[in-house]
Amino acid sequence: MILRLLKLMYELQPVKTTILKSCKKIPLIDSSLQKGSQVPLPRALAKILENNGLAEITEGIISQQDLARVRFSHMQQKGSLLKIDDFFYMKAKESIKMFMVKAKTEGDIVTLRTTEKMREDFTDIASVRLSGILRALQLGGIDIIEKNCTIEEKILINIIQNNYNQWIKEFVELNDR
């Protein structure tokens, strides 16, 4: 349930969108959209417009260079959790999927190789960050790293803490009463 709400929050986040064709009336928007204008739209609406050739999302796409840079930074600072944007995981996953589709439809081997590198970098980033989170949970230092966690990671921390506390209560604590 909470993960679905998180995905909904992501889809409702405004994203810069370039309008490719003028539109008079669109549900949820009071004004018309003029060709060439850049407007912030909820991601879900921007995707619909993009899929229909009316707009192009110009923000929130993570490139191979972006992932490589984040991965490099994390490998250099393995002991600490670096600050990255909220919804990083969703943006990265969505970007990788987009590049995969592009590589397959265009039959472009270079884009396919780039996508594979993106996938590797993304997996490495997630592994390093998850290791740091689990270590902090184990050592009781989650308060120190939580400020650098993404919203997805904060949800994960909450889920793990709740399950851990339940497990301790169920199997470790002795009720002497």
C-alpha positions in Angstrom: 0.0 0.0 0.0 2.7 2.5 1.0 4.8 1.7 -2.0 1.8 2.4 -4.3 1.3 5.7 -2.6 5.0 6.5 -3.1 4.6 5.7 -6.9 1.5 8.0 -7.0 3.5 10.8 -5.3 6.1 10.3 -8.0 3.6 10.5 -10.8 2.1 13.7 -9.4 5.4 15.5 -9.1 5.7 18.4 -11.5 8.2 17.9 -14.3 9.4 20.4 -16.9 7.6 19.7 -20.2 8.1 21.3 -23.6 4.9 21.6 -25.6 5.3 20.4 -29.2 1.8 21.1 -30.4 -0.6 23.7 -29.1 -3.5 22.2 -27.1 -6.7 24.2 -26.4 -8.2 22.3 -23.4 -6.7 19.5 -21.4 -8.3 17.9 -18.4 -6.8 19.0 -15.1 -5.3 22.2 -16.6 -7.3 25.4 -16.8 -5.3 27.1 -19.5 -4.3 26.1 -23.0 -0.8 24.9 -23.8 1.1 26.8 -26.5 3.6 25.2 -28.8 7.2 25.9 -27.8 6.4 26.8 -24.2 7.9 25.0 -21.2 5.5 24.3 -18.4 5.6 22.2 -15.2 3.1 19.4 -15.4 2.3 16.5 -13.2 4.6 13.6 -14.5 1.6 11.4 -15.2 0.0 14.0 -17.5 3.3 14.9 -19.1 3.8 11.2 -20.0 0.3 11.0 -21.6 1.0 14.1 -23.7 4.5 12.8 -24.6 3.1 9.4 -25.7 0.6 11.2 -27.9 3.4 13.4 -29.5 2.1 16.6 -27.9 4.9 17.2 -25.5 8.4 16.2 -24.4 9.5 15.7 -20.8 12.7 17.7 -20.5 13.5 17.1 -16.8 14.1 14.1 -14.6 15.7 11.9 -17.2 18.9 10.4 -15.8 21.7 10.0 -18.3 24.5 7.4 -18.4 26.9 10.1 -17.3 24.7 11.1 -14.4 24.6 7.5 -13.1 28.3 7.0 -13.7 29.0 10.2 -11.7 26.8 9.1 -8.8 28.3 5.6 -8.8 31.9 7.1 -8.8 31.0 9.3 -5.9 29.6 6.4 -3.9 32.6 4.2 -4.6 34.9 7.0 -3.3 32.8 7.6 -0.2 31.9 4.0 0.7 31.6 4.6 4.4 29.0 7.4 4.1 25.7 7.9 2.4 25.8 10.8 0.0 22.8 13.0 -0.6 20.9 12.2 -3.9 17.5 13.4 -5.1 14.2 12.1 -3.9 12.7 9.6 -6.3 16.2 8.8 -7.6 15.4 5.1 -7.9 12.1 5.7 -9.8 13.8 8.2 -12.1 16.8 6.0 -12.8 14.6 2.9 -13.4 12.3 4.8 -15.7 15.3 6.4 -17.6 17.0 3.0 -18.1 13.7 1.5 -19.4 13.3 4.4 -21.8 16.8 3.9 -23.2 16.2 0.1 -23.5 13.1 0.7 -25.5 14.9 3.2 -27.7 17.8 0.8 -28.2 15.5 -2.0 -29.2 13.2 0.0 -31.5 16.1 1.7 -33.3 18.3 -1.4 -33.2 21.2 0.7 -31.9 24.0 -1.4 -30.4 25.7 1.7 -28.9 22.5 2.7 -27.0 22.1 -0.9 -25.9 25.6 -1.1 -24.5 25.1 2.3 -22.8 21.9 1.0 -21.3 23.7 -2.1 -20.0 26.3 0.2 -18.4 23.5 2.3 -16.9 21.9 -0.9 -15.4 25.3 -1.9 -13.9 25.9 1.5 -12.4 22.3 1.7 -11.0 22.7 -1.8 -9.4 26.0 -0.8 -7.8 24.6 2.5 -6.5 21.6 0.7 -5.0 23.9 -2.0 -3.4 26.2 0.5 -1.8 23.4 2.6 -0.5 21.4 -0.4 0.8 24.5 -1.8 2.6 25.0 1.6 4.3 21.4 1.7 5.4 21.4 -1.8 6.8 24.7 -1.1 8.6 23.2 2.0 10.1 20.1 0.1 11.2 22.2 -2.6 12.7 24.4 -0.1 14.6 21.5 2.2 15.6 22.8 5.1 13.6 20.0 5.6 11.2 19.4 9.2 12.5 22.8 10.2 11.2 22.2 9.0 7.6 18.5 9.6 7.2 18.9 13.2 6.1 20.8 11.9 3.0 18.3 9.2 2.2 15.8 9.4 -0.7 12.1 9.2 0.0 12.2 5.6 -1.3 14.9 4.7 1.2 13.1 6.4 4.1 10.1 4.2 3.3 12.3 1.1 3.2 13.9 2.1 6.5 10.5 2.4 8.1 9.4 -1.0 6.8 12.6 -2.7 8.0 12.4 -1.0 11.4 8.8 -2.0 11.9 9.5 -5.6 10.9 12.6 -5.7 13.0 10.8 -4.4 16.1 8.0 -6.9 15.5 10.5 -9.7 15.2 12.3 -8.7 18.4 9.0 -8.5 20.3 7.8 -11.8 19.0 11.0 -13.9 19.3 13.5 -12.2 21.6 11.8 -10.2 24.3 10.8 -12.1 27.4 7.5 -11.2 29.0 8.0 -11.9 32.7 4.5 -10.9 33.7 
